[in-house]
Amino acid sequence: MVLLWGSTWAAIKIGVAQVPPYLFAFERAVAVATILTITVLVLRQSFPRTRATLLASGISGLFNIGTSWALIFWAEQFVPSGLVAVFGAMAPVWTAILAHFFVHGDRLSRLKVVALVLGLVGTALLVGAPAASEGPNALLATVLLAVMPVSWAVAAILIAKFLSRESPIAVVGVGTWVGAAFLLPFALTQVGQPQHWNPSSILAFAYLVVGGSCVGLVLNAWLYRKLRPTTVTLSQVLIPTQALLIGAFALGEAFSVRMLAGAALVVSAVALNARAGSSAPAGEVQPVATAAE
């Protein structure tokens, strides 16, 4: 999962350089939702049926796919792909805060509070990282990216409370259809703009659909059934690190000292959050899923 999600940020960067971002995101969502729906039917699995599970699937898809993909795909036109991944890494920290109030047995501790403070300081550094020469869109993108992990945390709580017993393939499939519906109006605004489907953009698209979503998202949901939430959370330490390295060496993205300092604080916050959770007695904490790309 780390290998897949740590490299999807670079694939998004390659794709939006050739295809308008909202169209690229919408087409990815439709492709993923179609593949997963067919898979559920072939395997004869069940889709969520109750009002609570359908609503939870829809809201989690709205946050994890719809709003976040619209923002991420647009933002990667102005912000380095590795930096976008670092913002996303704050999701487990926010999830820990919300879980204190909504998930039985997952309580705040001093380490978790310290993790939140470190993460907020790191996020503040990252928000102010774009230079004035990069334009207002870069600053707006970082502000919105700082808020995005909170919506992922809300979706994670819904998954933990209502969807832990549902088929991961079906849950991701339903959520992706909702995300595609949200992305449709944005995509319609870019219909008619040039789309350059060359080998690099096609390969990036295929990788995002199959690796990042059909395998990555379903695998993430499945892992929360098998491993402690804090164990899976450790992946958020590795994913942004990998994304930063790929962005620097494969895409030639430049990072300032301020960006690296903010990234280090965020990664430290995620590691502390995972360390704090590891002391919880086994069996007390319900599964909590977090989104990634």
Backbone as numpy.savetxt, mean C-alpha at the origin, in Angstrom:
# Nx Ny Nz CAx CAy CAz Cx Cy Cz
6.81 -11.89 -0.69 5.98 -10.69 -0.69 6.84 -9.43 -0.69
7.91 -9.46 0.10 8.81 -8.31 0.14 9.47 -8.08 -1.22
9.93 -9.17 -1.84 10.57 -9.04 -3.15 9.61 -8.45 -4.17
8.35 -8.85 -4.11 7.35 -8.33 -5.05 7.04 -6.87 -4.76
6.67 -6.57 -3.52 6.21 -5.23 -3.20 7.33 -4.21 -3.13
8.54 -4.65 -2.87 9.66 -3.71 -2.87 10.03 -3.23 -4.26
9.59 -3.97 -5.29 9.93 -3.61 -6.67 8.76 -3.02 -7.45
7.54 -3.08 -6.90 6.39 -2.55 -7.64 6.43 -1.03 -7.78
7.06 -0.36 -6.81 7.11 1.10 -6.87 7.89 1.57 -8.10
8.97 0.87 -8.41 9.73 1.21 -9.61 8.93 0.90 -10.87
8.15 -0.19 -10.84 7.32 -0.53 -12.00 6.27 0.54 -12.25
5.69 1.09 -11.18 4.73 2.18 -11.33 5.41 3.39 -11.97
6.61 3.70 -11.51 7.36 4.84 -12.05 7.58 4.68 -13.55
7.94 3.46 -13.97 8.17 3.20 -15.39 6.86 3.34 -16.16
5.78 2.83 -15.60 4.51 2.86 -16.30 3.95 4.25 -16.49
3.95 5.07 -15.43 3.34 6.40 -15.54 4.18 7.35 -16.39
5.41 6.96 -16.69 6.22 7.77 -17.60 5.76 7.59 -19.05
5.01 6.52 -19.33 4.58 6.21 -20.69 3.06 6.30 -20.87
2.31 6.06 -19.81 0.85 6.02 -19.87 0.30 6.97 -18.81
-0.75 7.77 -19.12 -1.35 8.66 -18.11 -1.66 7.89 -16.83
-1.34 8.45 -15.67 -1.37 7.69 -14.42 -2.73 7.12 -14.05
-3.79 7.90 -14.22 -5.10 7.39 -13.84 -5.56 6.27 -14.77
-5.25 6.39 -16.04 -5.58 5.31 -16.97 -4.80 4.05 -16.62
-3.53 4.23 -16.31 -2.67 3.10 -15.96 -3.19 2.39 -14.72
-3.59 3.17 -13.71 -4.11 2.60 -12.47 -5.45 1.91 -12.70
-6.34 2.54 -13.47 -7.66 1.95 -13.74 -7.53 0.65 -14.52
-6.69 0.65 -15.53 -6.51 -0.55 -16.34 -5.91 -1.68 -15.50
-5.01 -1.34 -14.60 -4.46 -2.35 -13.70 -5.54 -2.93 -12.80
-6.39 -2.06 -12.23 -7.44 -2.52 -11.33 -8.42 -3.44 -12.04
-8.83 -3.07 -13.25 -9.78 -3.90 -14.00 -9.16 -5.26 -14.32
-7.90 -5.26 -14.74 -7.23 -6.52 -15.06 -7.14 -7.41 -13.83
-6.76 -6.84 -12.69 -6.63 -7.62 -11.46 -7.98 -8.17 -11.03
-8.99 -7.31 -11.01 -10.32 -7.73 -10.57 -10.87 -8.84 -11.46
-10.65 -8.73 -12.76 -11.13 -9.75 -13.69 -10.45 -11.09 -13.44
-9.13 -11.07 -13.31 -8.38 -12.31 -13.08 -8.79 -12.96 -11.77
-8.93 -12.18 -10.70 -9.28 -12.76 -9.40 -10.71 -13.27 -9.38
-11.62 -12.58 -10.05 -13.01 -13.04 -10.12 -13.09 -14.38 -10.84
-12.41 -14.49 -11.96 -12.39 -15.76 -12.70 -11.77 -16.86 -11.84
-10.71 -16.52 -11.10 -10.06 -17.50 -10.24 -11.00 -18.02 -9.16
-11.76 -17.11 -8.54 -12.73 -17.51 -7.51 -13.76 -18.47 -8.09
-14.26 -18.14 -9.30 -15.28 -18.99 -9.93 -14.71 -20.35 -10.30
-13.49 -20.38 -10.84 -12.87 -21.65 -11.23 -12.62 -22.53 -10.01
-12.16 -21.92 -8.92 -11.87 -22.67 -7.70 -13.12 -22.93 -6.86
-14.25 -22.36 -7.30 -15.54 -22.54 -6.61 -15.48 -22.04 -5.16
-14.80 -20.93 -4.98 -14.79 -20.31 -3.68 -15.98 -19.37 -3.54
-16.22 -18.88 -2.33 -17.37 -18.02 -2.07 -16.94 -16.56 -1.93
-17.73 -15.68 -2.52 -17.54 -14.25 -2.31 -18.17 -13.86 -0.97
-17.73 -12.74 -0.38 -18.40 -12.26 0.83 -19.90 -12.07 0.56
-20.74 -12.50 1.49 -22.18 -12.49 1.24 -22.97 -11.62 2.21
-22.53 -11.52 3.46 -23.29 -10.73 4.42 -23.08 -9.24 4.17
-24.00 -8.46 4.71 -23.88 -7.01 4.54 -22.57 -6.48 5.14
-22.20 -7.01 6.31 -20.99 -6.53 6.99 -19.73 -6.86 6.18
-19.63 -8.10 5.67 -18.43 -8.49 4.93 -18.36 -7.79 3.57
-19.50 -7.61 2.92 -19.50 -6.89 1.64 -19.09 -5.43 1.84
-19.64 -4.81 2.90 -19.29 -3.42 3.17 -17.82 -3.28 3.54
-17.32 -4.20 4.36 -15.90 -4.15 4.74 -15.01 -4.38 3.53
-15.38 -5.31 2.66 -14.60 -5.56 1.45 -14.58 -4.32 0.56
-15.76 -3.68 0.43 -15.85 -2.50 -0.42 -15.05 -1.32 0.11
-15.15 -1.07 1.42 -14.43 0.07 2.00 -12.92 -0.18 1.97
-12.51 -1.42 2.29 -11.08 -1.70 2.24 -10.55 -1.57 0.82
-11.34 -1.99 -0.17 -10.92 -1.82 -1.56 -10.88 -0.36 -1.97
-11.82 0.43 -1.45 -11.83 1.86 -1.76 -10.55 2.53 -1.27
-10.11 2.16 -0.04 -8.90 2.77 0.52 -7.62 2.13 -0.03
-7.57 0.79 -0.03 -6.34 0.11 -0.42 -6.05 0.18 -1.91
-7.11 0.26 -2.72 -6.95 0.27 -4.18 -7.33 1.63 -4.77
-8.57 2.05 -4.55 -9.08 3.24 -5.22 -8.33 4.52 -4.90
-8.46 4.98 -3.67 -7.84 6.26 -3.31 -6.33 6.20 -3.33
-5.76 5.08 -2.83 -4.29 5.00 -2.74 -3.66 4.88 -4.12
-4.24 4.09 -5.03 -3.65 4.00 -6.37 -3.78 5.31 -7.12
-4.91 6.00 -6.98 -5.06 7.30 -7.64 -3.96 8.24 -7.18
-3.70 8.25 -5.87 -2.68 9.15 -5.33 -1.28 8.69 -5.70
-0.98 7.40 -5.52 0.37 6.89 -5.75 0.78 7.04 -7.21
-0.10 6.65 -8.13 0.24 6.72 -9.56 0.42 8.16 -10.00
-0.40 9.08 -9.46 -0.23 10.50 -9.79 1.04 11.05 -9.16
1.29 10.71 -7.89 2.42 11.27 -7.15 3.75 10.83 -7.73
3.82 9.63 -8.29 5.11 9.14 -8.80 5.58 9.88 -10.05
4.75 10.78 -10.57 5.22 11.67 -11.62 6.15 12.75 -11.07
6.03 13.03 -9.77 6.74 14.16 -9.17 7.67 13.76 -8.02
7.47 12.57 -7.44 8.21 12.14 -6.25 8.95 10.85 -6.57
10.19 10.67 -6.11 10.90 9.41 -6.34 10.11 8.20 -5.83
10.16 7.11 -6.57 9.38 5.92 -6.22 9.75 5.38 -4.84
11.04 5.41 -4.49 11.45 4.93 -3.18 10.88 5.75 -2.05
10.75 7.06 -2.26 10.20 7.94 -1.24 8.72 7.65 -1.02
7.99 7.36 -2.10 6.58 7.00 -1.98 6.43 5.75 -1.13
7.31 4.78 -1.33 7.27 3.54 -0.55 7.49 3.82 0.94
8.35 4.76 1.26 8.63 5.09 2.66 7.38 5.66 3.33
6.66 6.53 2.63 5.41 7.04 3.20 4.45 5.90 3.51
4.34 4.95 2.59 3.46 3.81 2.80 3.83 2.96 3.99
5.11 2.98 4.36 5.58 2.15 5.47 5.00 2.59 6.81
4.42 3.78 6.90 3.82 4.23 8.15 2.50 3.55 8.45
1.95 2.81 7.49 0.64 2.18 7.69 0.59 1.28 8.93
1.59 0.40 9.17 1.51 -0.45 10.37 1.52 0.34 11.67
2.21 1.49 11.68 2.25 2.29 12.90 0.87 2.87 13.20
0.21 3.42 12.16 -1.14 3.94 12.34 -2.12 2.81 12.68
-1.90 1.64 12.08 -2.75 0.49 12.38 -2.65 0.13 13.86
-1.44 0.18 14.42 -1.25 -0.13 15.84 -2.02 0.84 16.72
-2.05 2.12 16.33 -2.79 3.12 17.10 -4.29 2.82 17.07
-4.83 2.58 15.87 -6.27 2.30 15.74 -6.64 0.97 16.40
-5.72 -0.02 16.29 -6.00 -1.33 16.88 -6.19 -1.24 18.39
-5.54 -0.27 19.03 -5.69 -0.09 20.48 -7.16 0.11 20.84
-7.92 0.75 19.96 -9.31 1.07 20.25 -10.30 0.06 19.66
-9.89 -0.64 18.60 -10.86 -1.45 17.85 -10.54 -2.93 17.77
-9.33 -3.37 18.12 -8.96 -4.78 18.02 -8.67 -5.32 19.41
-9.39 -6.35 19.81 -9.23 -6.91 21.16 -7.82 -7.45 21.38
-7.19 -7.03 22.47 -5.89 -7.56 22.86 -4.70 -6.85 22.25
-4.94 -5.91 21.32 -3.82 -5.21 20.67 -3.73 -3.82 21.27
-3.01 -3.69 22.38 -2.99 -2.45 23.14 -1.73 -1.63 22.87
-1.85 -0.33 23.10 -0.70 0.55 22.97 0.31 0.27 24.09
1.57 0.51 23.78 2.63 0.40 24.77 3.54 1.60 24.61
4.50 1.73 25.53 5.43 2.86 25.42 6.22 2.80 24.13
6.64 1.59 23.74 7.41 1.46 22.50 6.59 1.88 21.29
5.31 1.54 21.29 4.45 1.93 20.17 4.27 3.44 20.10
4.16 4.07 21.26 4.04 5.53 21.28 5.33 6.17 20.77
6.48 5.63 21.20 7.77 6.12 20.70 7.86 5.93 19.19
7.38 4.78 18.71 7.38 4.51 17.27 6.55 5.54 16.53
5.39 5.88 17.08 4.53 6.88 16.43 5.24 8.23 16.36
5.88 8.63 17.45 6.58 9.92 17.46 7.71 9.93 16.43
8.51 8.86 16.41 9.59 8.78 15.42 9.03 8.83 14.00
7.95 8.09 13.77 7.35 8.07 12.45 6.82 9.43 12.02
6.21 10.15 12.95 5.68 11.48 12.63 6.81 12.46 12.32
7.90 12.38 13.09 9.05 13.26 12.81 9.63 12.93 11.44
9.78 11.63 11.16 10.29 11.22 9.86 9.39 11.66 8.72
8.07 11.54 8.92 7.12 11.97 7.90 7.21 13.46 7.68
7.36 14.23 8.76 7.48 15.69 8.63 8.72 16.05 7.80
9.81 15.35 8.03 11.01 15.60 7.23 10.77 15.28 5.76
10.05 14.19 5.50 9.81 13.79 4.12 8.87 14.76 3.40
7.86 15.26 4.13 6.91 16.19 3.51 7.63 17.45 3.05
8.60 17.90 3.83 9.32 19.11 3.45 10.52 18.87 2.58
10.69 17.62 2.12 11.91 17.28 1.37 11.98 17.86 -0.03
10.87 17.92 -0.82 10.99 18.44 -2.19 11.51 19.87 -2.23
12.42 20.13 -3.13 12.95 21.48 -3.30 11.93 22.36 -3.99
12.03 23.67 -3.78 11.09 24.61 -4.40 11.12 24.51 -5.92
12.27 24.15 -6.47 12.40 24.05 -7.92 11.58 22.90 -8.50
11.17 21.94 -7.65 10.40 20.80 -8.14 8.94 21.12 -8.34
8.50 22.33 -7.93 7.15 22.77 -8.20 6.16 22.42 -7.11
4.96 23.05 -7.17 3.96 22.82 -6.12 3.39 21.41 -6.11
3.38 20.73 -7.26 2.82 19.38 -7.30 3.61 18.42 -6.43
4.93 18.60 -6.37 5.76 17.72 -5.55 5.42 17.89 -4.06
5.23 19.14 -3.62 4.88 19.38 -2.22 3.49 18.83 -1.92
2.53 19.07 -2.82 1.18 18.55 -2.62 1.19 17.02 -2.56
2.00 16.41 -3.41 2.08 14.95 -3.43 2.58 14.41 -2.10
3.60 15.03 -1.52 4.12 14.54 -0.24 3.13 14.74 0.89
2.38 15.84 0.86 1.36 16.06 1.90 0.29 14.98 1.84
-0.20 14.69 0.63 -1.23 13.67 0.47 -0.69 12.28 0.80
0.55 12.02 0.44 1.16 10.72 0.75 1.31 10.52 2.26
1.51 11.61 2.99 1.63 11.51 4.44 0.31 11.09 5.09
-0.81 11.47 4.47 -2.14 11.14 5.00 -2.57 9.74 4.58
-2.12 9.28 3.43 -2.57 8.01 2.84 -2.48 6.82 3.79
-1.40 6.62 4.55 -1.32 5.43 5.41 -2.42 5.35 6.46
-3.02 6.49 6.83 -4.11 6.45 7.80 -5.31 5.71 7.21
-5.59 5.95 5.91 -6.70 5.25 5.26 -6.40 3.76 5.15
-5.13 3.41 4.91 -4.74 1.99 4.89 -4.98 1.35 6.26
-4.71 2.09 7.32 -4.90 1.56 8.66 -6.38 1.30 8.93
-7.25 2.21 8.49 -8.69 2.01 8.65 -9.12 0.73 7.92
-8.63 0.55 6.70 -8.95 -0.66 5.94 -8.44 -1.90 6.66
-7.28 -1.81 7.27 -6.70 -2.95 7.99 -7.58 -3.38 9.16
-8.11 -2.42 9.89 -8.98 -2.74 11.02 -10.26 -3.42 10.53
-10.81 -2.94 9.43 -12.01 -3.56 8.87 -11.74 -5.01 8.46
-10.58 -5.24 7.82 -10.22 -6.60 7.42 -10.08 -7.50 8.64
-9.46 -6.97 9.69 -9.25 -7.77 10.90 -10.57 -8.16 11.57
-11.51 -7.23 11.59 -12.74 -7.45 12.33 -13.77 -8.25 11.54
-13.77 -8.13 10.22 -14.87 -8.69 9.45 -14.47 -9.69 8.36
-13.20 -9.72 7.95 -12.85 -10.48 6.75 -11.80 -11.56 6.98
-11.39 -11.79 8.21 -10.30 -12.73 8.45 -10.66 -14.17 8.09
-11.97 -14.48 8.02 -12.40 -15.84 7.70 -12.85 -15.98 6.25
-12.80 -14.91 5.50 -13.23 -14.96 4.10 -12.08 -15.39 3.19
-12.41 -15.82 1.98 -11.40 -16.18 1.00 -10.57 -14.95 0.63
-9.23 -15.00 0.79 -8.40 -13.84 0.42 -8.56 -13.45 -1.04
-8.68 -14.43 -1.93 -8.83 -14.12 -3.35 -10.13 -13.37 -3.59
-11.21 -13.84 -2.97 -12.51 -13.21 -3.16 -12.55 -11.81 -2.56
-11.97 -11.65 -1.37 -11.97 -10.34 -0.72 -11.20 -9.32 -1.55
-10.01 -9.70 -2.02 -9.22 -8.78 -2.84 -9.93 -8.51 -4.16
-10.58 -9.53 -4.73 -11.30 -9.33 -5.98 -12.43 -8.33 -5.85
-13.26 -8.48 -4.83 -14.37 -7.54 -4.60 -13.83 -6.13 -4.36
-12.82 -6.04 -3.50 -12.25 -4.73 -3.20 -11.65 -4.05 -4.42
-11.06 -4.84 -5.30 -10.44 -4.25 -6.50 -11.50 -3.74 -7.47
-12.65 -4.42 -7.56 -13.75 -3.89 -8.39 -14.22 -2.54 -7.86
-14.32 -2.41 -6.54 -14.72 -1.13 -5.94 -13.67 -0.07 -6.23
-12.39 -0.46 -6.11 -11.31 0.48 -6.43 -11.34 0.91 -7.88
-11.64 -0.02 -8.78 -11.73 0.31 -10.21 -12.86 1.30 -10.46
-14.00 1.10 -9.78 -15.13 2.02 -9.94 -14.76 3.43 -9.48
-13.98 3.51 -8.39 -13.53 4.82 -7.91 -12.58 5.47 -8.91
-11.72 4.68 -9.52 -10.72 5.21 -10.44 -11.30 5.61 -11.79
-12.48 5.07 -12.15 -13.05 5.31 -13.47 -13.21 6.79 -13.81
-13.83 7.63 -12.95 -13.96 9.05 -13.31 -12.62 9.74 -13.54
-11.61 9.38 -12.77 -10.28 9.95 -12.97 -9.71 9.52 -14.31
-9.89 8.24 -14.64 -9.37 7.73 -15.91 -10.05 8.39 -17.10
-11.35 8.68 -16.97 -12.08 9.30 -18.08 -11.53 10.69 -18.41
-10.96 11.37 -17.41 -10.39 12.69 -17.68 -9.13 12.61 -18.53
-8.54 11.42 -18.64 -7.29 11.27 -19.40 -7.47 10.48 -20.70
-8.73 10.12 -21.00 -8.99 9.45 -22.27 -8.64 10.40 -23.41
-7.94 9.90 -24.38 -7.52 10.74 -25.49 -6.09 11.24 -25.37
-5.52 11.16 -24.16 -4.12 11.53 -24.00 -3.23 10.42 -24.56
-2.04 10.75 -25.01 -1.17 9.73 -25.63 -0.81 8.62 -24.64
-0.86 7.38 -25.13 -0.43 6.22 -24.36 0.64 5.50 -25.16
1.80 5.34 -24.55 2.92 4.70 -25.24 3.14 3.31 -24.64
2.48 2.32 -25.23 2.62 0.95 -24.73 3.80 0.29 -25.42
4.99 0.62 -24.92 6.21 0.01 -25.43 6.58 -1.18 -24.55
7.61 -1.92 -24.87 7.95 -3.10 -24.07 8.12 -2.83 -22.58
8.71 -1.69 -22.22 8.94 -1.41 -20.79 7.62 -1.16 -20.06
6.71 -0.41 -20.65 5.43 -0.14 -19.99 4.55 -1.39 -19.94
4.60 -2.21 -20.98 3.83 -3.46 -20.98 4.35 -4.41 -19.91
5.67 -4.51 -19.81 6.26 -5.38 -18.80 5.94 -4.88 -17.39
6.01 -3.55 -17.19 5.68 -2.97 -15.89 4.22 -3.25 -15.53
3.33 -3.10 -16.51 1.91 -3.34 -16.28 1.66 -4.80 -15.90
2.24 -5.72 -16.65 2.06 -7.15 -16.38 2.60 -7.51 -15.00
3.73 -6.94 -14.64 4.33 -7.23 -13.34 3.45 -6.73 -12.21
2.88 -5.53 -12.38 2.01 -4.97 -11.35 0.73 -5.78 -11.21
0.17 -6.22 -12.32 -1.08 -6.98 -12.28 -0.87 -8.35 -11.65
0.10 -9.09 -12.18 0.29 -10.47 -11.73 1.06 -10.52 -10.41
2.25 -9.92 -10.38 3.09 -10.01 -9.18 2.61 -9.15 -8.05
2.42 -7.86 -8.32 2.07 -6.92 -7.26 0.69 -7.14 -6.67
-0.28 -7.56 -7.51 -1.66 -7.64 -7.04 -2.18 -9.07 -6.92
-2.25 -9.79 -8.04 -2.85 -11.13 -8.01 -2.09 -12.06 -7.07
-0.77 -11.90 -6.99 0.01 -12.71 -6.05 0.25 -11.94 -4.75
0.75 -10.72 -4.84 1.15 -9.96 -3.65 0.01 -9.68 -2.69
-1.10 -9.12 -3.19 -2.21 -8.77 -2.31 -2.85 -10.00 -1.69
-3.03 -11.05 -2.49 -3.63 -12.28 -1.96 -2.69 -12.95 -0.96
-1.40 -12.98 -1.29 -0.42 -13.57 -0.38 -0.39 -12.82 0.94
-0.47 -11.49 0.91 -0.48 -10.70 2.13 -1.67 -11.06 3.00
-2.86 -11.17 2.39 -4.05 -11.53 3.15 -3.93 -12.93 3.74
-3.35 -13.84 2.99 -3.19 -15.22 3.46 -2.18 -15.31 4.61
-1.10 -14.53 4.52 -0.05 -14.60 5.54 -0.58 -14.21 6.92
-1.55 -13.30 6.95 -2.08 -12.89 8.24 -2.88 -13.99 8.92
-3.21 -15.04 8.18 -3.84 -16.20 8.80 -2.82 -17.14 9.42
-1.57 -17.06 8.95 -0.56 -18.04 9.34 0.48 -17.48 10.30
0.72 -16.17 10.27 1.78 -15.56 11.06 1.20 -14.49 11.98
1.96 -14.19 13.04 1.57 -13.10 13.91 1.61 -11.78 13.13
0.69 -10.86 13.42 0.69 -9.57 12.72 2.03 -8.86 12.80
2.70 -8.94 13.98 3.98 -8.25 14.12 5.06 -8.86 13.24
4.95 -10.16 12.96 5.92 -10.80 12.07 5.77 -10.29 10.66
4.53 -10.20 10.20 4.28 -9.69 8.85 4.62 -8.21 8.76
4.40 -7.49 9.86 4.70 -6.06 9.87 6.18 -5.79 9.60
7.04 -6.72 9.98 8.48 -6.53 9.74 8.79 -6.35 8.26
7.91 -6.83 7.38 8.13 -6.64 5.95 8.17 -5.17 5.59
7.47 -4.34 6.36 7.44 -2.91 6.07 8.77 -2.22 6.38
9.66 -2.92 7.09 11.01 -2.39 7.26 11.82 -2.64 5.99
11.58 -3.79 5.36 12.38 -4.20 4.21 11.88 -3.62 2.90
10.56 -3.47 2.74 9.98 -3.01 1.47 10.50 -1.62 1.07
10.40 -0.59 1.95 10.90 0.72 1.52 12.40 0.75 1.30
13.14 -0.06 2.07 14.59 -0.13 1.87 14.91 -0.65 0.49
14.23 -1.73 0.09 14.42 -2.28 -1.25 13.99 -1.28 -2.31
12.86 -0.60 -2.08 12.37 0.37 -3.05 13.34 1.53 -3.23
13.92 2.00 -2.14 14.91 3.07 -2.22 16.14 2.65 -3.03
16.62 1.43 -2.79 17.79 0.93 -3.51 17.50 0.76 -5.00
16.34 0.21 -5.32 15.97 0.03 -6.73 15.82 1.39 -7.41
15.18 2.32 -6.72 15.01 3.65 -7.29 16.34 4.34 -7.56
17.28 4.16 -6.64 18.58 4.81 -6.78 19.43 4.18 -7.87
19.51 2.84 -7.87 20.44 2.16 -8.78 19.84 1.81 -10.13
18.54 1.51 -10.17 17.91 1.12 -11.44 17.31 2.31 -12.18
16.74 3.27 -11.43 16.07 4.40 -12.07 16.87 5.69 -11.97
17.98 5.67 -11.23 18.80 6.87 -11.11 18.17 7.97 -10.29
17.28 7.63 -9.35 16.62 8.64 -8.53 17.61 9.20 -7.50
17.57 10.52 -7.32 18.46 11.18 -6.37 17.73 11.38 -5.04
18.46 11.21 -3.94 17.88 11.38 -2.62 18.77 12.33 -1.81
18.12 13.32 -1.20 18.86 14.27 -0.37 19.10 13.68 1.01
19.95 14.33 1.77 20.22 13.90 3.15 18.94 13.95 3.97
18.13 14.98 3.73 16.87 15.11 4.46 15.93 13.95 4.17
15.84 13.54 2.90 15.00 12.39 2.54 15.48 11.12 3.24
16.78 10.89 3.21 17.33 9.68 3.82 17.15 9.69 5.33
17.28 10.88 5.96 17.07 10.97 7.41 15.61 10.67 7.76
14.68 11.23 6.99 13.27 10.95 7.23 12.95 9.49 7.02
13.52 8.91 5.96 13.29 7.48 5.69 13.83 6.62 6.82
14.99 6.97 7.35 15.57 6.20 8.45 14.68 6.25 9.69
14.09 7.41 9.98 13.22 7.53 11.14 11.94 6.70 10.95
11.38 6.72 9.75 10.16 5.96 9.48 10.44 4.46 9.60
11.54 4.01 9.01 11.88 2.58 9.10 12.13 2.18 10.55
12.79 3.04 11.31 13.01 2.76 12.73 11.69 2.67 13.49
10.74 3.54 13.12 9.43 3.52 13.75 8.71 2.20 13.50
8.77 1.71 12.26 8.13 0.44 11.93 8.79 -0.71 12.68
10.11 -0.69 12.77 10.83 -1.75 13.49 10.47 -1.73 14.98
10.39 -0.56 15.58 10.02 -0.46 16.99 8.59 -0.94 17.21
7.70 -0.57 16.27 6.31 -1.00 16.37 6.20 -2.52 16.34
6.97 -3.14 15.45 6.97 -4.60 15.37 7.56 -5.22 16.64
8.62 -4.62 17.15 9.25 -5.12 18.39 8.30 -5.01 19.57
7.55 -3.91 19.62 6.59 -3.72 20.72 5.49 -4.76 20.65
5.03 -5.08 19.44 3.95 -6.05 19.29 4.38 -7.46 19.58
5.67 -7.75 19.42 6.14 -9.12 19.60 6.05 -9.59 21.03
5.86 -8.66 21.97 5.77 -9.05 23.38 4.35 -9.41 23.80
3.37 -9.24 22.87 1.99 -9.57 23.21 1.82 -11.07 23.30
1.03 -11.56 24.23 0.81 -12.99 24.37 0.19 -13.57 23.11
0.63 -14.76 22.71 0.12 -15.38 21.51 -1.36 -15.65 21.64
-2.09 -15.41 20.54 -3.51 -15.70 20.51 -4.38 -14.54 20.93
-3.79 -13.46 21.48 -4.61 -12.34 21.93 -4.92 -11.36 20.80
-4.03 -11.26 19.82 -4.17 -10.25 18.79 -4.80 -10.85 17.56
-5.86 -10.20 17.07 -6.50 -10.65 15.86 -5.67 -10.24 14.65
-5.82 -10.93 13.51 -5.06 -10.59 12.32 -5.36 -9.17 11.85
-4.33 -8.45 11.47 -4.49 -7.10 10.93 -3.73 -7.00 9.65
-4.42 -6.67 8.56 -3.77 -6.58 7.24 -3.43 -5.14 6.93
-2.30 -4.92 6.26 -1.94 -3.60 5.79 -1.70 -3.65 4.30
-1.91 -2.51 3.65 -1.79 -2.48 2.21 -0.38 -2.15 1.78
-0.05 -2.54 0.61 1.17 -2.15 -0.04 0.98 -2.27 -1.50
2.01 -1.81 -2.22 1.83 -1.81 -3.67 2.46 -3.01 -4.34
